[in-house]
Amino acid sequence: MSLLLLTLVSGCTGPTPSDSLYRDAAEQTVTDLLSAVGTGIMLSEIHRRDMALPPYTETTVEDAEDAARSVNDTFGTRQPPTARARSLRSELAPLCDTAVNALADLRIALREDDQNAVEAAERSLRSVSLDLTDLRGRLS
């Protein structure tokens, strides 16, 4: 049984065959994260303007956080095939973590109805959005 589990786990983290495919995966990761981060920014604006009920904003930010976490986890399991790909990973991985953490901070702030914390989370989301947009431009 443990051999089967080891085989399954090791199969999930095999190397990506080429730099090109790794770069494509990174570009898709950036695009997906930008979507989740953009949702978080929109929700903080909606909250600030009192344009939606708390259950909507809380549920929607939770969905965005889950999506970002899933994207982060998927990219994190990819084995970079070369030193060049490892360099890309070392740049993108912290951005993934920042996006997930900022969305989690926003979720918590919205649930606590803490406007200062919502604004701080929004600043983090806007910052990581700029960094992700810059990276996407360099990957394209």
HELIX and SHEET records of a PDB file:
HELIX    1   1 SER A    2  CYS A   12  1                                  11    
HELIX    2   2 ASP A   19  ARG A   48  1                                  30    
HELIX    3   3 PRO A   54  GLY A   76  1                                  23    
HELIX    4   4 ALA A   83  GLU A  112  1                                  30    
HELIX    5   5 GLN A  115  LEU A  139  1                                  25    
END                                                                             
